[in-house]
Each structure stands twice: as C-alpha cells, then as structure tokens.
Amino acid sequence: MFALWLARLLAAFVCIFTFAQAQAQVQEVRSGKFQFDDRDAPPEQITLPHLWDDTRPNYTGLGRYQFTLTALNPEVSNAVFIPRWMHNGEVWFNGSLLYRGGRFVEPVSRHFNRPVYAIIPSQLIRNFDSATLEVRVYGLRRFHSGMTQLYVGPQELLRPRYERLYLWNITGVQVALAVSIGVGLISLVYGLAMGYLPAFILFGLAALALGTRNYSLVVRDIPMPSDWWSAILFTGYGIFITCATLAGLRLADFRSRRVERAIWVAGLSFFFVPLAVFNDTLGGVLPVATALVTPMALLAGVAMFWIAAKKKAVSAMVLGAAMALYGATFMYDALFFLNKRPFDTIFVAHYVAIGAFSVVLIIIVRQHLSVLRRARTLAQNLEGEVARYVLQLNRRFDTLRLVELEAERSETKVLERARMIKEMNDTIGARLSVARAAIVGGGAQSDSLEGPVQAVLDELRLMIDSLDPQATDLLALLGNYRYRMERRLKALGLSLVWSIDTGVSGNGPFSQPLESGVLLRLARFVHECVEHAMQHPHYQQIVLSTALVQTSVDGETVDQLTLCLELKPEFARMRPRLPARLFERGNALNAQLLVREAPMARFITLEMLRQPT
Amino acid sequence: MKVMEKLPVRVVLVEDDPDTRQRFVEMISSQADMLLVCASPNAQQALDYIQFNEVDVLLTDLGLPDRSGVEVIRACAARWPHCDIMVITVFGDESHVLTSIEAGATGYVLKDVVAVELAEHVRDLRAGGSPISPMIARQLLKRYQQPSAEIEAASVVGLAAGAKDDVLSSREAEVLGYIAKGFSFGEIASFLNISVHTVMTHVKRIYKKLAVHSRGEAVFEARQLGLLKL
C-alpha cells in the first residue's frame, strides 16, 4: 500500500516538473514588425496587441506582421496560438502557410471571434535555429483591425488554452444564441397558436432578431459583403430593441399609436447607421454612432421598466429589467471597440441574453396561463350568471305567457260564449220554439214533438262533445257520433259505412289541435248530412270518408282535410234537395263545399285547408 | 229430461229524479227476462240493499242527493264482482262516464233511452259485450301511453305492484286505437282477422285493467260502508 502511494506521489511530482519545464518553453510574442500591404514604407516596430484603425480607420486590406522566434524544440509538437485577429488572416511559418481564416476579398467571411490555432510541422523547425513567423491580417475599415499577442510552443500547453477560448468565444455563444432563437420561436408560435397575442409575437421577433444578428458573429464561412453584414448587425439590433420595447408596452398595457409609431421609426432607422458609418465623408462618425446606438437597449429597458412599474405590470417589468441588463452588458462588450477592454476579451452579452430572455419567457407564459385560468373561471362564473338570468327571464316569460294565455282564454271565452249563444239560438232555441208552438197550439202529437226534441238532444250532445277538453281529435269526435247514432240509423234501415283515413288521427288532422268551434261545426256538418239522409227514407247507405293530404297553395305547403259523405239512395232518380244550412257550414268553416251527383250516389265533400305549424 | 229455467236478471235502479225513475221502472218491469229488485231514490238505500242481496245489474245515476253514484258503483263492484254496472246519464259526457268506469262500471245508458234499447243494452252486457265509445277509447289510450321505463321503475321500487299487469298489450292497444277512430267491433274484427267475440274480450280486459286502479279504493270503501267484512 505504501509503495502504491509512493509511486503516485512520484508520478505527480514528475508531471508537475514536466509541466513547469514545458511552460517555460511557451513563447509569448508581444513585439514584431508591421507593414501595410499597400505601402512600400519599411516595416515599423510594434507591440502586440496592435490595432491600426487608429492611424488608418478607412483602410480595408492586409497588414503584415513579422516575428522572429527563438529556436523551438523539434522533439515536441509545436503550435501557434493567436487569441484574436480582426478580421481574417493567414499564418506563415518560414515561408510556409500554416493556417488561413476567411477571405481577403469581398465577400468576406469573418473570423475575428475565432481563436487561431495552427500546428507547426516538425520538419519546418528541424532545419532552422531561428524561425520567422508572418501573420497577414485582413482588416475592414471603421472596425478594429489588428491582432493580439500570440503564443508559440508545445501543443500540449497551447491546445487547452485554445480550446478554452474557443469554448467561450464560439461554442458557448452558439449554444446561447440557439437558446435565444429557440425562446423567440417558442414565444412566436405560442403567440400565434393562442390566437394572435401581440406581446408574445413581438417578444418572439425580438429574440429571433437578436439571436440571428449575433449568430452572424460566430458563424463560419458565410461569405457576405461587409456593408451588408454591418447593415444586418445594426438593423437586427434595431429590430430587437423595437420589438422588445413594443412587447413590453403591450405587457404593461400601455397603448399609444403615436409612441408605437415613433418606436418603429427609431428602430428601423438603425438600418441607416451603417450607411453613415461607411460613408467616407462622414468617416469619423463611428464612435459617435456607436455611442448613440449601443445604449439604446439599456435606455429602452430602463424606460420600459419605469412604465411597467407605474402600471404594476410584473411581466413588463421583468422584460424591461432583462432588456436593461442585456443593454448594459452589450455596452460593456462595446467597450472593446473603444479599446477599453483587452483585445482577447470574451463577450458576455450573449450569455446574459440567454438567461434574461428565458426568464422573461417563463414569466410571461406563466402570467398568461394564470390570466387564462382567471379568464376561464370568470367565464364559468359569467356562464353561471347568464344561466341564472336566463332562468329568471324564462320564469318571467312564463309568468307573462300565463298572463297572456289568461287574456287569450278570456277572449276565447267571450268569443265562445257568443258562438254558443248563436248556435243555441239558431238550433236548440229554434227547435224548442217549434215544439212549444206545437204544444201550445194543442194539436201536437207525441210523434210530431219527438223530432224537434230529438234534434235538440242531438245538438246538445254535439255541443258537449265539442266542449270536452279532451276532444281535439276529429275522428274520435266523429266516432263518438257514430257510436251514438248507430242504433237509430239501424232502426231506420240506414247503414253507415266508416271509410276513414286512419292517418287522420292523433291530435286531429292538423299539427295544431282544432278549436272546439271548428270541431262542432265539422261534427254538425256530418250530423246535418246524416239527418238529411234520415229524413228521406229512400237513402239506404251513408259512407263517411276522410283524407288528409299536403298540398301547395301559392307556393306554401298546407294540410288539406277532405270530409266526404256519400249518400246512396235506393233509386237513382231520388235526389231530395239538400238543406241550405249545409252551405252555411262550409262558409263558417272557411272551407269549400262541393256536391257531386253520380248515378247511384250523391257526394257531399268539404275541403278545408290549414297551414301546418 | 229436466229443463233448467233461466233466472231473470236482477236489476237495481238508483235514480233520484222520480219521473225518470218511474220511466225506468216501467221499462224494466216490461221485460220478461228482467226483475227489478230495488228502485232507490238515494245512495244509502241502495247500499243497504246491495250489502245483503246479490245483484246482476246495477243502473245508477251519478248525481245522487246523499253521495256520489261512484261510491255506489265501487261498493257494488267490490261486493258483487260479477255484477254489470251501467250509469244513467243525460248526455253521456265522457269525463263522468270514465270516472264511473274506473269505479267498476262497464257502460252507460242515456236517460232518453227507450225500453227496447235499454233491454238490448242490458242483454248485451250480460252476454259479455262491453260498450265503449271512441272518446273513452281515446282517453284510455292516452292514459296507457306512458313510457314503459316509468312503469318498470315503479315496479322495481315496489310502488306499483302489478303495474305491468295493468299495461295494455299491443293487441289491446290496437283494438283501442281502432275504437278511438270510430270503427265498430265488426270492422275491427275484420281488420285484425279475429272474431267479434275476441274484440269484445279485449275490451272487457281493458275495462278490468282500468278497474284495477280503483280496486283497492273500492275494497276500502266497501269495508267502510260495511259491505265487506274482512
């Protein structure tokens, strides 16, 4: 056991010793010579990091750096590590090209965020005691142009440094931007899916604009003209600020067409910033433009926070704070362009954006869901209230309907009373008067009295039947009539054939029950036909038939009831005159009465039309 | 060979109007096959008679001075189940007739009936024919056209013991439907390809089912009146 621990300690000591020795072998190159590619002037001595845009801000082209390296250990694998150059470049070692990042002619793909790492082949080292390293840097006007210090030494020492920087400058940023874009898409889709929620859609567009804009800083080999690239950077920033601000205002429920329009104009005017920046006559405006544009996110965020705080809109406050935080870190990153931060610095705004906007999305989604829940509860309560009011209204309607029905009933009673008085006067009264006159006259025989009295009784029965509240079925009423009359008809030698259409049933022939007055008139019509047959002994048979059909009158569908009495005499010539009141019945029923004479029968037909309800 | 002499039909008449009662007494007395055993002007007298004497036919008015004729019908139906009961009415208004049918009556006669017709009615009734008017048939149909589920539910909870027995069969409902449309027994028999006698049996069964509703009440009243000693 002790031997094992001893071996471990020894191994650790060897490692530390080897590391210290190797560390000592890394050369940090901070001085060299520099020469513009378009000038014949001799190279000047410079110190790294070196930027030439202070002296030649309008220069777009190559700058050549030359460094003399001390001897490298050919036994180990060596490499060159440059944390940053602006914007593209090449690494040459003893006249051999080791690395190329991006192009030197338009359209230029930018590699300024990518650390440079180039392996030096051992055969290039073996033949030389000292080595010359040349770095050609392609710079863009108005931007920082130049490079940081560089490191040369064993790969095993430089590679971890390179990978760490690559992680923070490229991989980490790409992940952060992917998340930002994802947040934007989620918000956009949510806003559209939930039925067009402007705040979510604007916030989504803001996150998408920012993510896409920043992605152009870390993407590799997308050739794009420099001016376009600058336009995308500024416009994307403008769209981000505009959409985020408008989203915040929506969340804060702040509505002002004028303000919204002004924000759109201000945001989209960012597109013109690069035109000014890259205009040669306005060449000196880059710092001014940067100073004006960069703080916009911070200012907008603070303003939004202030408005939201006044409106007590939590989600808008969170968005304002996130935007202000992002704006502050963005400004902090921008110090790089003012040469206030190390040239190999790591930009932090991307990382702030991912956290800030994710939190914003979570908060506003939660708030929205909570609002939806509240709205649902409110809707349920409202539904309950509405149902309660509907119930109340129905009750009131029922009450009113009862009153109305009562009024209708009273009116019907009055009409019915008038009708009954008329009927009783015309039939019962008239017949009783005849009977009384006969009795008073003294010549009345029981036979002569029987007819009027029987007629009165028949009339009274018909009236009672028609007034029965159950008697709304015409067939039942006619059937009852038949039931009562059959013995008498039989005694007179008359047969009554029942040939009714059984479809004429239920609540009568019509969908609406027939009124007692109509029923009585119909029954009386039948009775008068039968009575006519009873009064004339040569009639032998009565056939009663009914039919109900639907027919069209003036384009409207109506029910047509046909009631037909076929009176069959013993001899064809016997045609006694029909009572005139039969035709009155037809008129009173608003029906058509037809009498047709056939060789062996007389057809009395009543056709009545009614609109189905 | 001994020939069994047919016994006359024992008729009890309950009518408060003296003229009508007198007319009916004369009409019944004129029939050889009928024997008027009691002509009562009120319900109590009739009930007293019915309690101790068997009756074949009861003719009763509904509007009696001391109590309703329906009570007499119920008591008679409970005491003498084979007795045929007919209501005497002026116009045969269906609502009163239906009430009396529910109490146990099987028909009605109008007050203006003539002797021949009355005798015919009584004989028909004794022969097993039960008159039923279309209006009554329609009302019975409406009454029995309740959802079967309701009946089943009622029988499950025991609220209507024997409720299923009271429900019309499809044939009975068919017969009732034709009657409600005014067809005669003969016409119905030809429609359904059955005999007139079968139609009458159906009608009688319908009457019995209707009377089931009031049977409990009838027994109760009969007991109250002292007609039944249980």
Boltz contact constraints between the chains, C-beta under 6 A:
constraints:
  - contact:
      token1: [A, 461]
      token2: [B, 91]
      max_distance: 6.0
  - contact:
      token1: [A, 464]
      token2: [B, 91]
      max_distance: 6.0
  - contact:
      token1: [A, 464]
      token2: [B, 93]
      max_distance: 6.0
  - contact:
      token1: [A, 468]
      token2: [B, 94]
      max_distance: 6.0
  - contact:
      token1: [A, 470]
      token2: [B, 139]
      max_distance: 6.0
  - contact:
      token1: [A, 473]
      token2: [B, 138]
      max_distance: 6.0
  - contact:
      token1: [A, 475]
      token2: [B, 181]
      max_distance: 6.0
  - contact:
      token1: [A, 475]
      token2: [B, 182]
      max_distance: 6.0
  - contact:
      token1: [A, 476]
      token2: [B, 134]
      max_distance: 6.0
  - contact:
      token1: [A, 476]
      token2: [B, 135]
      max_distance: 6.0
  - contact:
      token1: [A, 476]
      token2: [B, 138]
      max_distance: 6.0
  - contact:
      token1: [A, 476]
      token2: [B, 180]
      max_distance: 6.0
  - contact:
      token1: [A, 478]
      token2: [B, 182]
      max_distance: 6.0
  - contact:
      token1: [A, 479]
      token2: [B, 134]
      max_distance: 6.0
  - contact:
      token1: [A, 479]
      token2: [B, 181]
      max_distance: 6.0
  - contact:
      token1: [A, 479]
      token2: [B, 182]
      max_distance: 6.0
  - contact:
      token1: [A, 480]
      token2: [B, 133]
      max_distance: 6.0
  - contact:
      token1: [A, 480]
      token2: [B, 134]
      max_distance: 6.0
  - contact:
      token1: [A, 480]
      token2: [B, 135]
      max_distance: 6.0
  - contact:
      token1: [A, 482]
      token2: [B, 182]
      max_distance: 6.0
  - contact:
      token1: [A, 483]
      token2: [B, 133]
      max_distance: 6.0
  - contact:
      token1: [A, 483]
      token2: [B, 134]
      max_distance: 6.0
  - contact:
      token1: [A, 498]
      token2: [B, 182]
      max_distance: 6.0
  - contact:
      token1: [A, 498]
      token2: [B, 183]
      max_distance: 6.0
  - contact:
      token1: [A, 502]
      token2: [B, 181]
      max_distance: 6.0
